C-alpha cells in the first residue's frame, strides 16, 4: 500500500491523471494511461470500463488534493 501511494505521488504530475476527465489528451499521456489500464486488466482482473472508472476516481482525488501522506 505504501509503495502504491509513493508511485502515485511520484507519477501524478507526469501522468496527469486529471487528463482522464478531459477530452483532449496528448499522445504521451494517453500511452501512459493505456499502460496503467492494461496492467489493471491483466494483473488485477479489471474490465475496460471498471479500469477507466477507477482511474477517473483517482484523478478526482488528485484534482481535489485529497492525497494524504503517511509517515
PDB file of N, CA, C and O in Angstrom:
ATOM      1  N   UNK A   1       0.833  -1.197   0.000  1.00  0.00           N
ATOM      2  CA  UNK A   1       0.000   0.000   0.000  1.00  0.00           C
ATOM      3  C   UNK A   1       0.877   1.261   0.000  1.00  0.00           C
ATOM      4  O   UNK A   1       0.605   2.219  -0.724  1.00  0.00           O
ATOM      5  N   UNK A   2       1.912   1.244   0.808  1.00  0.00           N
ATOM      6  CA  UNK A   2       2.814   2.400   0.860  1.00  0.00           C
ATOM      7  C   UNK A   2       3.497   2.608  -0.488  1.00  0.00           C
ATOM      8  O   UNK A   2       3.682   3.741  -0.933  1.00  0.00           O
ATOM      9  N   UNK A   3       3.867   1.505  -1.129  1.00  0.00           N
ATOM     10  CA  UNK A   3       4.503   1.598  -2.444  1.00  0.00           C
ATOM     11  C   UNK A   3       3.536   2.195  -3.467  1.00  0.00           C
ATOM     12  O   UNK A   3       3.927   3.027  -4.285  1.00  0.00           O
ATOM     13  N   UNK A   4       2.271   1.767  -3.419  1.00  0.00           N
ATOM     14  CA  UNK A   4       1.273   2.330  -4.325  1.00  0.00           C
ATOM     15  C   UNK A   4       1.135   3.837  -4.115  1.00  0.00           C
ATOM     16  O   UNK A   4       1.102   4.601  -5.079  1.00  0.00           O
ATOM     17  N   UNK A   5       1.055   4.259  -2.861  1.00  0.00           N
ATOM     18  CA  UNK A   5       0.943   5.691  -2.569  1.00  0.00           C
ATOM     19  C   UNK A   5       2.153   6.450  -3.087  1.00  0.00           C
ATOM     20  O   UNK A   5       2.016   7.531  -3.660  1.00  0.00           O
ATOM     21  N   UNK A   6       3.338   5.885  -2.885  1.00  0.00           N
ATOM     22  CA  UNK A   6       4.569   6.516  -3.346  1.00  0.00           C
ATOM     23  C   UNK A   6       4.584   6.624  -4.870  1.00  0.00           C
ATOM     24  O   UNK A   6       4.931   7.671  -5.418  1.00  0.00           O
ATOM     25  N   UNK A   7       4.206   5.537  -5.556  1.00  0.00           N
ATOM     26  CA  UNK A   7       4.203   5.558  -7.014  1.00  0.00           C
ATOM     27  C   UNK A   7       3.205   6.573  -7.555  1.00  0.00           C
ATOM     28  O   UNK A   7       3.522   7.325  -8.477  1.00  0.00           O
ATOM     29  N   UNK A   8       1.998   6.600  -6.984  1.00  0.00           N
ATOM     30  CA  UNK A   8       1.020   7.583  -7.424  1.00  0.00           C
ATOM     31  C   UNK A   8       1.522   8.992  -7.163  1.00  0.00           C
ATOM     32  O   UNK A   8       1.366   9.872  -8.010  1.00  0.00           O
ATOM     33  N   UNK A   9       2.120   9.215  -6.011  1.00  0.00           N
ATOM     34  CA  UNK A   9       2.623  10.546  -5.666  1.00  0.00           C
ATOM     35  C   UNK A   9       3.725  10.963  -6.635  1.00  0.00           C
ATOM     36  O   UNK A   9       3.751  12.105  -7.094  1.00  0.00           O
ATOM     37  N   UNK A  10       4.637  10.038  -6.947  1.00  0.00           N
ATOM     38  CA  UNK A  10       5.741  10.352  -7.846  1.00  0.00           C
ATOM     39  C   UNK A  10       5.279  10.609  -9.277  1.00  0.00           C
ATOM     40  O   UNK A  10       5.862  11.435  -9.979  1.00  0.00           O
ATOM     41  N   UNK A  11       4.244   9.910  -9.707  1.00  0.00           N
ATOM     42  CA  UNK A  11       3.836   9.966 -11.106  1.00  0.00           C
ATOM     43  C   UNK A  11       2.639  10.861 -11.386  1.00  0.00           C
ATOM     44  O   UNK A  11       2.282  11.057 -12.548  1.00  0.00           O
ATOM     45  N   UNK A  12       2.016  11.403 -10.360  1.00  0.00           N
ATOM     46  CA  UNK A  12       0.765  12.137 -10.596  1.00  0.00           C
ATOM     47  C   UNK A  12       0.937  13.306 -11.554  1.00  0.00           C
ATOM     48  O   UNK A  12       0.043  13.566 -12.360  1.00  0.00           O
ATOM     49  N   UNK A  13       2.049  14.013 -11.493  1.00  0.00           N
ATOM     50  CA  UNK A  13       2.251  15.134 -12.399  1.00  0.00           C
ATOM     51  C   UNK A  13       2.674  14.671 -13.784  1.00  0.00           C
ATOM     52  O   UNK A  13       2.344  15.304 -14.786  1.00  0.00           O
ATOM     53  N   UNK A  14       3.402  13.568 -13.835  1.00  0.00           N
ATOM     54  CA  UNK A  14       3.852  13.042 -15.116  1.00  0.00           C
ATOM     55  C   UNK A  14       2.688  12.510 -15.925  1.00  0.00           C
ATOM     56  O   UNK A  14       2.540  12.825 -17.106  1.00  0.00           O
ATOM     57  N   UNK A  15       1.876  11.712 -15.291  1.00  0.00           N
ATOM     58  CA  UNK A  15       0.758  11.096 -15.994  1.00  0.00           C
ATOM     59  C   UNK A  15      -0.392  12.075 -16.165  1.00  0.00           C
ATOM     60  O   UNK A  15      -1.158  11.984 -17.125  1.00  0.00           O
ATOM     61  N   UNK A  16      -0.510  13.001 -15.242  1.00  0.00           N
ATOM     62  CA  UNK A  16      -1.584  13.983 -15.272  1.00  0.00           C
ATOM     63  C   UNK A  16      -2.932  13.280 -15.350  1.00  0.00           C
ATOM     64  O   UNK A  16      -3.649  13.377 -16.346  1.00  0.00           O
ATOM     65  N   UNK A  17      -3.253  12.577 -14.284  1.00  0.00           N
ATOM     66  CA  UNK A  17      -4.487  11.806 -14.257  1.00  0.00           C
ATOM     67  C   UNK A  17      -5.715  12.656 -14.499  1.00  0.00           C
ATOM     68  O   UNK A  17      -6.743  12.146 -14.945  1.00  0.00           O
ATOM     69  N   UNK A  18      -5.628  13.942 -14.213  1.00  0.00           N
ATOM     70  CA  UNK A  18      -6.784  14.796 -14.469  1.00  0.00           C
ATOM     71  C   UNK A  18      -7.093  14.869 -15.956  1.00  0.00           C
ATOM     72  O   UNK A  18      -8.189  15.278 -16.339  1.00  0.00           O
ATOM     73  N   UNK A  19      -6.138  14.475 -16.802  1.00  0.00           N
ATOM     74  CA  UNK A  19      -6.391  14.431 -18.240  1.00  0.00           C
ATOM     75  C   UNK A  19      -7.470  13.419 -18.582  1.00  0.00           C
ATOM     76  O   UNK A  19      -8.112  13.518 -19.627  1.00  0.00           O
ATOM     77  N   UNK A  20      -7.668  12.453 -17.707  1.00  0.00           N
ATOM     78  CA  UNK A  20      -8.686  11.441 -17.954  1.00  0.00           C
ATOM     79  C   UNK A  20     -10.076  12.044 -18.041  1.00  0.00           C
ATOM     80  O   UNK A  20     -10.928  11.543 -18.775  1.00  0.00           O
ATOM     81  N   UNK A  21     -10.308  13.105 -17.306  1.00  0.00           N
ATOM     82  CA  UNK A  21     -11.640  13.690 -17.280  1.00  0.00           C
ATOM     83  C   UNK A  21     -11.850  14.709 -18.395  1.00  0.00           C
ATOM     84  O   UNK A  21     -12.958  15.220 -18.558  1.00  0.00           O
ATOM     85  N   UNK A  22     -10.817  15.009 -19.157  1.00  0.00           N
ATOM     86  CA  UNK A  22     -10.977  15.906 -20.291  1.00  0.00           C
ATOM     87  C   UNK A  22     -10.961  15.090 -21.578  1.00  0.00           C
ATOM     88  O   UNK A  22     -10.536  13.935 -21.589  1.00  0.00           O
ATOM     89  N   UNK A  23     -11.425  15.697 -22.647  1.00  0.00           N
ATOM     90  CA  UNK A  23     -11.469  15.008 -23.931  1.00  0.00           C
ATOM     91  C   UNK A  23     -10.178  15.166 -24.716  1.00  0.00           C
ATOM     92  O   UNK A  23      -9.972  14.474 -25.713  1.00  0.00           O
ATOM     93  N   UNK A  24      -9.306  16.070 -24.279  1.00  0.00           N
ATOM     94  CA  UNK A  24      -8.068  16.336 -25.003  1.00  0.00           C
ATOM     95  C   UNK A  24      -6.896  15.780 -24.207  1.00  0.00           C
ATOM     96  O   UNK A  24      -6.582  16.260 -23.118  1.00  0.00           O
ATOM     97  N   UNK A  25      -6.253  14.754 -24.771  1.00  0.00           N
ATOM     98  CA  UNK A  25      -5.119  14.115 -24.114  1.00  0.00           C
ATOM     99  C   UNK A  25      -4.021  13.964 -25.154  1.00  0.00           C
ATOM    100  O   UNK A  25      -4.268  13.469 -26.254  1.00  0.00           O
ATOM    101  N   UNK A  26      -2.804  14.388 -24.811  1.00  0.00           N
ATOM    102  CA  UNK A  26      -1.716  14.228 -25.767  1.00  0.00           C
ATOM    103  C   UNK A  26      -1.317  12.755 -25.867  1.00  0.00           C
ATOM    104  O   UNK A  26      -1.649  11.956 -24.992  1.00  0.00           O
ATOM    105  N   UNK A  27      -0.620  12.411 -26.916  1.00  0.00           N
ATOM    106  CA  UNK A  27      -0.273  11.021 -27.204  1.00  0.00           C
ATOM    107  C   UNK A  27       0.521  10.376 -26.071  1.00  0.00           C
ATOM    108  O   UNK A  27       0.237   9.241 -25.686  1.00  0.00           O
ATOM    109  N   UNK A  28       1.500  11.079 -25.539  1.00  0.00           N
ATOM    110  CA  UNK A  28       2.336  10.534 -24.469  1.00  0.00           C
ATOM    111  C   UNK A  28       1.512  10.215 -23.227  1.00  0.00           C
ATOM    112  O   UNK A  28       1.668   9.153 -22.625  1.00  0.00           O
ATOM    113  N   UNK A  29       0.640  11.136 -22.851  1.00  0.00           N
ATOM    114  CA  UNK A  29      -0.211  10.920 -21.680  1.00  0.00           C
ATOM    115  C   UNK A  29      -1.157   9.759 -21.916  1.00  0.00           C
ATOM    116  O   UNK A  29      -1.364   8.936 -21.024  1.00  0.00           O
ATOM    117  N   UNK A  30      -1.740   9.682 -23.120  1.00  0.00           N
ATOM    118  CA  UNK A  30      -2.667   8.592 -23.428  1.00  0.00           C
ATOM    119  C   UNK A  30      -1.956   7.243 -23.377  1.00  0.00           C
ATOM    120  O   UNK A  30      -2.536   6.258 -22.919  1.00  0.00           O
ATOM    121  N   UNK A  31      -0.711   7.186 -23.840  1.00  0.00           N
ATOM    122  CA  UNK A  31       0.055   5.938 -23.784  1.00  0.00           C
ATOM    123  C   UNK A  31       0.260   5.494 -22.344  1.00  0.00           C
ATOM    124  O   UNK A  31       0.139   4.308 -22.037  1.00  0.00           O
ATOM    125  N   UNK A  32       0.569   6.431 -21.462  1.00  0.00           N
ATOM    126  CA  UNK A  32       0.768   6.101 -20.049  1.00  0.00           C
ATOM    127  C   UNK A  32      -0.532   5.627 -19.413  1.00  0.00           C
ATOM    128  O   UNK A  32      -0.534   4.676 -18.632  1.00  0.00           O
ATOM    129  N   UNK A  33      -1.629   6.284 -19.743  1.00  0.00           N
ATOM    130  CA  UNK A  33      -2.934   5.870 -19.224  1.00  0.00           C
ATOM    131  C   UNK A  33      -3.267   4.469 -19.714  1.00  0.00           C
ATOM    132  O   UNK A  33      -3.758   3.639 -18.949  1.00  0.00           O
ATOM    133  N   UNK A  34      -3.000   4.206 -20.985  1.00  0.00           N
ATOM    134  CA  UNK A  34      -3.279   2.885 -21.554  1.00  0.00           C
ATOM    135  C   UNK A  34      -2.440   1.798 -20.890  1.00  0.00           C
ATOM    136  O   UNK A  34      -2.920   0.682 -20.693  1.00  0.00           O
ATOM    137  N   UNK A  35      -1.197   2.109 -20.546  1.00  0.00           N
ATOM    138  CA  UNK A  35      -0.332   1.143 -19.857  1.00  0.00           C
ATOM    139  C   UNK A  35      -0.905   0.806 -18.488  1.00  0.00           C
ATOM    140  O   UNK A  35      -0.980  -0.363 -18.110  1.00  0.00           O
ATOM    141  N   UNK A  36      -1.310   1.834 -17.748  1.00  0.00           N
ATOM    142  CA  UNK A  36      -1.888   1.604 -16.419  1.00  0.00           C
ATOM    143  C   UNK A  36      -3.161   0.775 -16.541  1.00  0.00           C
ATOM    144  O   UNK A  36      -3.363  -0.173 -15.783  1.00  0.00           O
ATOM    145  N   UNK A  37      -4.025   1.133 -17.500  1.00  0.00           N
ATOM    146  CA  UNK A  37      -5.272   0.391 -17.688  1.00  0.00           C
ATOM    147  C   UNK A  37      -5.004  -1.059 -18.070  1.00  0.00           C
ATOM    148  O   UNK A  37      -5.669  -1.960 -17.558  1.00  0.00           O
ATOM    149  N   UNK A  38      -4.046  -1.299 -18.957  1.00  0.00           N
ATOM    150  CA  UNK A  38      -3.765  -2.679 -19.365  1.00  0.00           C
ATOM    151  C   UNK A  38      -3.207  -3.494 -18.205  1.00  0.00           C
ATOM    152  O   UNK A  38      -3.505  -4.683 -18.091  1.00  0.00           O
ATOM    153  N   UNK A  39      -2.409  -2.881 -17.348  1.00  0.00           N
ATOM    154  CA  UNK A  39      -1.912  -3.588 -16.156  1.00  0.00           C
ATOM    155  C   UNK A  39      -3.046  -3.911 -15.198  1.00  0.00           C
ATOM    156  O   UNK A  39      -3.077  -4.990 -14.606  1.00  0.00           O
ATOM    157  N   UNK A  40      -3.974  -2.980 -15.045  1.00  0.00           N
ATOM    158  CA  UNK A  40      -5.124  -3.230 -14.169  1.00  0.00           C
ATOM    159  C   UNK A  40      -5.955  -4.396 -14.702  1.00  0.00           C
ATOM    160  O   UNK A  40      -6.436  -5.225 -13.930  1.00  0.00           O
ATOM    161  N   UNK A  41      -6.121  -4.454 -16.010  1.00  0.00           N
ATOM    162  CA  UNK A  41      -6.906  -5.520 -16.630  1.00  0.00           C
ATOM    163  C   UNK A  41      -6.170  -6.854 -16.535  1.00  0.00           C
ATOM    164  O   UNK A  41      -6.751  -7.861 -16.133  1.00  0.00           O
ATOM    165  N   UNK A  42      -4.893  -6.856 -16.906  1.00  0.00           N
ATOM    166  CA  UNK A  42      -4.115  -8.099 -16.948  1.00  0.00           C
ATOM    167  C   UNK A  42      -3.784  -8.633 -15.559  1.00  0.00           C
ATOM    168  O   UNK A  42      -3.940  -9.826 -15.301  1.00  0.00           O
ATOM    169  N   UNK A  43      -3.331  -7.765 -14.670  1.00  0.00           N
ATOM    170  CA  UNK A  43      -2.819  -8.213 -13.371  1.00  0.00           C
ATOM    171  C   UNK A  43      -3.853  -8.245 -12.255  1.00  0.00           C
ATOM    172  O   UNK A  43      -3.693  -8.988 -11.287  1.00  0.00           O
ATOM    173  N   UNK A  44      -4.910  -7.449 -12.378  1.00  0.00           N
ATOM    174  CA  UNK A  44      -5.849  -7.328 -11.262  1.00  0.00           C
ATOM    175  C   UNK A  44      -7.291  -7.675 -11.621  1.00  0.00           C
ATOM    176  O   UNK A  44      -8.182  -7.558 -10.779  1.00  0.00           O
ATOM    177  N   UNK A  45      -7.531  -8.100 -12.859  1.00  0.00           N
ATOM    178  CA  UNK A  45      -8.844  -8.586 -13.244  1.00  0.00           C
ATOM    179  C   UNK A  45      -9.903  -7.534 -13.522  1.00  0.00           C
ATOM    180  O   UNK A  45     -11.089  -7.856 -13.589  1.00  0.00           O
ATOM    181  N   UNK A  46      -9.494  -6.281 -13.685  1.00  0.00           N
ATOM    182  CA  UNK A  46     -10.465  -5.239 -14.022  1.00  0.00           C
ATOM    183  C   UNK A  46     -10.908  -5.393 -15.475  1.00  0.00           C
ATOM    184  O   UNK A  46     -10.153  -5.897 -16.307  1.00  0.00           O
ATOM    185  N   UNK A  47     -12.126  -4.962 -15.777  1.00  0.00           N
ATOM    186  CA  UNK A  47     -12.560  -4.870 -17.170  1.00  0.00           C
ATOM    187  C   UNK A  47     -12.204  -3.464 -17.669  1.00  0.00           C
ATOM    188  O   UNK A  47     -11.770  -2.615 -16.890  1.00  0.00           O
ATOM    189  N   UNK A  48     -12.388  -3.231 -18.952  1.00  0.00           N
ATOM    190  CA  UNK A  48     -12.062  -1.933 -19.548  1.00  0.00           C
ATOM    191  C   UNK A  48     -12.827  -0.789 -18.873  1.00  0.00           C
ATOM    192  O   UNK A  48     -12.248   0.247 -18.546  1.00  0.00           O
ATOM    193  N   UNK A  49     -14.111  -0.986 -18.672  1.00  0.00           N
ATOM    194  CA  UNK A  49     -14.952   0.060 -18.083  1.00  0.00           C
ATOM    195  C   UNK A  49     -14.554   0.328 -16.634  1.00  0.00           C
ATOM    196  O   UNK A  49     -14.436   1.482 -16.220  1.00  0.00           O
ATOM    197  N   UNK A  50     -14.348  -0.742 -15.866  1.00  0.00           N
ATOM    198  CA  UNK A  50     -14.000  -0.575 -14.446  1.00  0.00           C
ATOM    199  C   UNK A  50     -12.636   0.084 -14.271  1.00  0.00           C
ATOM    200  O   UNK A  50     -12.454   0.909 -13.376  1.00  0.00           O
ATOM    201  N   UNK A  51     -11.678  -0.278 -15.124  1.00  0.00           N
ATOM    202  CA  UNK A  51     -10.359   0.346 -15.006  1.00  0.00           C
ATOM    203  C   UNK A  51     -10.449   1.841 -15.301  1.00  0.00           C
ATOM    204  O   UNK A  51      -9.784   2.643 -14.645  1.00  0.00           O
ATOM    205  N   UNK A  52     -11.259   2.216 -16.274  1.00  0.00           N
ATOM    206  CA  UNK A  52     -11.465   3.634 -16.567  1.00  0.00           C
ATOM    207  C   UNK A  52     -12.133   4.335 -15.394  1.00  0.00           C
ATOM    208  O   UNK A  52     -11.752   5.447 -15.027  1.00  0.00           O
ATOM    209  N   UNK A  53     -13.131   3.682 -14.806  1.00  0.00           N
ATOM    210  CA  UNK A  53     -13.821   4.263 -13.646  1.00  0.00           C
ATOM    211  C   UNK A  53     -12.865   4.485 -12.481  1.00  0.00           C
ATOM    212  O   UNK A  53     -12.905   5.532 -11.834  1.00  0.00           O
ATOM    213  N   UNK A  54     -12.006   3.506 -12.210  1.00  0.00           N
ATOM    214  CA  UNK A  54     -11.039   3.630 -11.112  1.00  0.00           C
ATOM    215  C   UNK A  54     -10.084   4.788 -11.383  1.00  0.00           C
ATOM    216  O   UNK A  54      -9.822   5.593 -10.489  1.00  0.00           O
ATOM    217  N   UNK A  55      -9.565   4.880 -12.594  1.00  0.00           N
ATOM    218  CA  UNK A  55      -8.637   5.964 -12.917  1.00  0.00           C
ATOM    219  C   UNK A  55      -9.322   7.326 -12.843  1.00  0.00           C
ATOM    220  O   UNK A  55      -8.709   8.303 -12.412  1.00  0.00           O
ATOM    221  N   UNK A  56     -10.568   7.399 -13.251  1.00  0.00           N
ATOM    222  CA  UNK A  56     -11.307   8.660 -13.110  1.00  0.00           C
ATOM    223  C   UNK A  56     -11.493   9.025 -11.645  1.00  0.00           C
ATOM    224  O   UNK A  56     -11.389  10.196 -11.278  1.00  0.00           O
ATOM    225  N   UNK A  57     -11.767   8.036 -10.810  1.00  0.00           N
ATOM    226  CA  UNK A  57     -11.917   8.276  -9.375  1.00  0.00           C
ATOM    227  C   UNK A  57     -10.604   8.787  -8.775  1.00  0.00           C
ATOM    228  O   UNK A  57     -10.594   9.757  -8.017  1.00  0.00           O
ATOM    229  N   UNK A  58      -9.505   8.127  -9.122  1.00  0.00           N
ATOM    230  CA  UNK A  58      -8.190   8.549  -8.623  1.00  0.00           C
ATOM    231  C   UNK A  58      -7.877   9.962  -9.117  1.00  0.00           C
ATOM    232  O   UNK A  58      -7.347  10.782  -8.369  1.00  0.00           O
ATOM    233  N   UNK A  59      -8.205  10.240 -10.374  1.00  0.00           N
ATOM    234  CA  UNK A  59      -7.968  11.579 -10.918  1.00  0.00           C
ATOM    235  C   UNK A  59      -8.741  12.627 -10.135  1.00  0.00           C
ATOM    236  O   UNK A  59      -8.236  13.722  -9.888  1.00  0.00           O
ATOM    237  N   UNK A  60      -9.972  12.291  -9.743  1.00  0.00           N
ATOM    238  CA  UNK A  60     -10.767  13.257  -8.981  1.00  0.00           C
ATOM    239  C   UNK A  60     -10.165  13.504  -7.600  1.00  0.00           C
ATOM    240  O   UNK A  60     -10.228  14.622  -7.088  1.00  0.00           O
ATOM    241  N   UNK A  61      -9.584  12.476  -7.000  1.00  0.00           N
ATOM    242  CA  UNK A  61      -8.922  12.632  -5.701  1.00  0.00           C
ATOM    243  C   UNK A  61      -7.728  13.574  -5.833  1.00  0.00           C
ATOM    244  O   UNK A  61      -7.558  14.491  -5.029  1.00  0.00           O
ATOM    245  N   UNK A  62      -6.898  13.340  -6.860  1.00  0.00           N
ATOM    246  CA  UNK A  62      -5.739  14.207  -7.060  1.00  0.00           C
ATOM    247  C   UNK A  62      -6.167  15.628  -7.405  1.00  0.00           C
ATOM    248  O   UNK A  62      -5.530  16.587  -6.970  1.00  0.00           O
ATOM    249  N   UNK A  63      -7.228  15.774  -8.171  1.00  0.00           N
ATOM    250  CA  UNK A  63      -7.703  17.106  -8.545  1.00  0.00           C
ATOM    251  C   UNK A  63      -8.155  17.892  -7.319  1.00  0.00           C
ATOM    252  O   UNK A  63      -7.997  19.112  -7.261  1.00  0.00           O
ATOM    253  N   UNK A  64      -8.716  17.191  -6.344  1.00  0.00           N
ATOM    254  CA  UNK A  64      -9.146  17.852  -5.104  1.00  0.00           C
ATOM    255  C   UNK A  64      -7.982  18.064  -4.150  1.00  0.00           C
ATOM    256  O   UNK A  64      -8.076  18.876  -3.230  1.00  0.00           O
ATOM    257  N   UNK A  65      -6.891  17.347  -4.356  1.00  0.00           N
ATOM    258  CA  UNK A  65      -5.750  17.454  -3.458  1.00  0.00           C
ATOM    259  C   UNK A  65      -5.937  16.689  -2.170  1.00  0.00           C
ATOM    260  O   UNK A  65      -5.369  17.055  -1.141  1.00  0.00           O
ATOM    261  N   UNK A  66      -6.734  15.619  -2.212  1.00  0.00           N
ATOM    262  CA  UNK A  66      -7.048  14.852  -1.007  1.00  0.00           C
ATOM    263  C   UNK A  66      -6.051  13.740  -0.684  1.00  0.00           C
ATOM    264  O   UNK A  66      -6.306  12.932   0.209  1.00  0.00           O
ATOM    265  N   UNK A  67      -4.935  13.684  -1.382  1.00  0.00           N
ATOM    266  CA  UNK A  67      -3.967  12.629  -1.112  1.00  0.00           C
ATOM    267  C   UNK A  67      -3.345  12.876   0.249  1.00  0.00           C
ATOM    268  O   UNK A  67      -2.790  13.944   0.504  1.00  0.00           O
ATOM    269  N   UNK A  68      -3.440  11.892   1.113  1.00  0.00           N
ATOM    270  CA  UNK A  68      -2.892  12.011   2.462  1.00  0.00           C
ATOM    271  C   UNK A  68      -1.541  11.331   2.503  1.00  0.00           C
ATOM    272  O   UNK A  68      -1.387  10.194   2.057  1.00  0.00           O
ATOM    273  N   UNK A  69      -0.577  12.029   3.034  1.00  0.00           N
ATOM    274  CA  UNK A  69       0.757  11.455   3.174  1.00  0.00           C
ATOM    275  C   UNK A  69       0.842  10.751   4.507  1.00  0.00           C
ATOM    276  O   UNK A  69       0.455  11.280   5.548  1.00  0.00           O
ATOM    277  N   UNK A  70       1.362   9.540   4.440  1.00  0.00           N
ATOM    278  CA  UNK A  70       1.521   8.761   5.670  1.00  0.00           C
ATOM    279  C   UNK A  70       2.986   8.728   6.041  1.00  0.00           C
ATOM    280  O   UNK A  70       3.855   8.599   5.180  1.00  0.00           O
ATOM    281  N   UNK A  71       3.247   8.843   7.301  1.00  0.00           N
ATOM    282  CA  UNK A  71       4.617   8.894   7.773  1.00  0.00           C
ATOM    283  C   UNK A  71       5.074   7.620   8.209  1.00  0.00           C
ATOM    284  O   UNK A  71       6.219   7.490   8.641  1.00  0.00           O
TER     285      UNK A  71
END
